[in-house]
Amino acid sequence: MRMPRQKKASYDKGLALERRVASWLRRTYGFSCTTRDLVRGLAVKRPYEVDVHATITKGRIRKKEIDVWVECKALKVKRVHITKLVTSAEDVRDAAEEGIAEWYPDILMIVSNKGFDIDAIGWADRTGIYCVEAGERSYRFVGEMTREDFEKLKPSNY
């Protein structure tokens, strides 16, 4: 079955944004990245698709792997996108605690090339989600979770 032309164009834009974001995280922060990773939740049968799963090891003696779940949106992010990400991450964390999921996110991030609704930023601030606007050549952190927080690997509090 073929995908309608408009839907395919939207899919291609999203895929291009995911690849750009993965490249930015690798190049700028030294993360290892996987695009379109699948992770199981506790409450759902089908796994969640993580646009970009980024990992980095923190510490020299007590090494800890930090997992980042990045959602990429080629549209203006609204509050519903934030709540969906939080709900999905909570389900994956529950699954990891039960030994079902191999990992759960320490950090949640949404990257958009179209910006964020004011309510989306407010909700993201409340749950410690990093909001990043992807420009043509730059990335700008918006909301309370800053670039400096991300560089320190400050976890989200979902």
C-alpha positions, 0 to 999 in steps of 0.5 A: 500500500502506497502512502499519499503524497502529502503524508509522505512529504510530512514523513520525509521532513520528520525523518530529515529532522530526526537525522539532523538532531542525531547528528547535532547530539553526536557532534556537539555533545558526544552522544551515541544515537539511534534513530527510530528505536523501539522500547517496550512499555508496561501498559501497552502491547506495541512498543513506543517508537523513540525518534532519537535515543541518545546515550552517553556514559557519565563518570570515570569510576562509577560509570552510569549510562544516561539515556535521552529520549528525543521527540522530533516534531516538524510542526509547532509543539502543543501541550498534548505533545508534551503530555504524550511524551511524559505518559509514554516515558512513565510507562517505559520507566515502569516497564524497566522497573519490572525488567521488561524494558532494557532502558528508560529515559533519564532526560526527555527532550522535544525538538521542533523546527516550527516552535512551541506553543506557550502552554507546551513550554509551561508544561515542559517546564513543570516536568523538566523536559528540554525544549529545543528550537531547530533553526536552519543552522542552530539549536536554541533551548527555550523554557526553563531547562537550559543548554547549561543544564543539558551539558550537565546532564540534569535529568528530567523530573517526570 
